[in-house]
């Protein structure tokens, strides 16, 4: 039985999942504070972009 290759490497998966969690938390907290869904989506998207860049830099490429 041969093992199928993974769709994404472990590092890429980890970076994307952490970015998604950051976006959900930032958007959720923004929505709780302001009760504005469009603003929460924009804040969550901005947080995801920043988190993606941050986690890409700090997570070792040797994984």
Steps between C-alpha positions, in 0.01 A plus 500: 500500500658826388460821690346786305686831509340770711323789331689762704823474695474510878650850526256650249206336674613630839550855371156504333319354802661746740410788267142380479474475879640852534244632250211329679607633839561855376173508305304350787637746754436787261140387449444470874632851552321678215215274380592577137546192283664676201755667727570169676561326165740775390687491829520121490633511144763753593602296800527188283733676258721630777503166679588318178804721451600469866464122526678455167801683643510339845422136424818320404527386137678183612174336614 
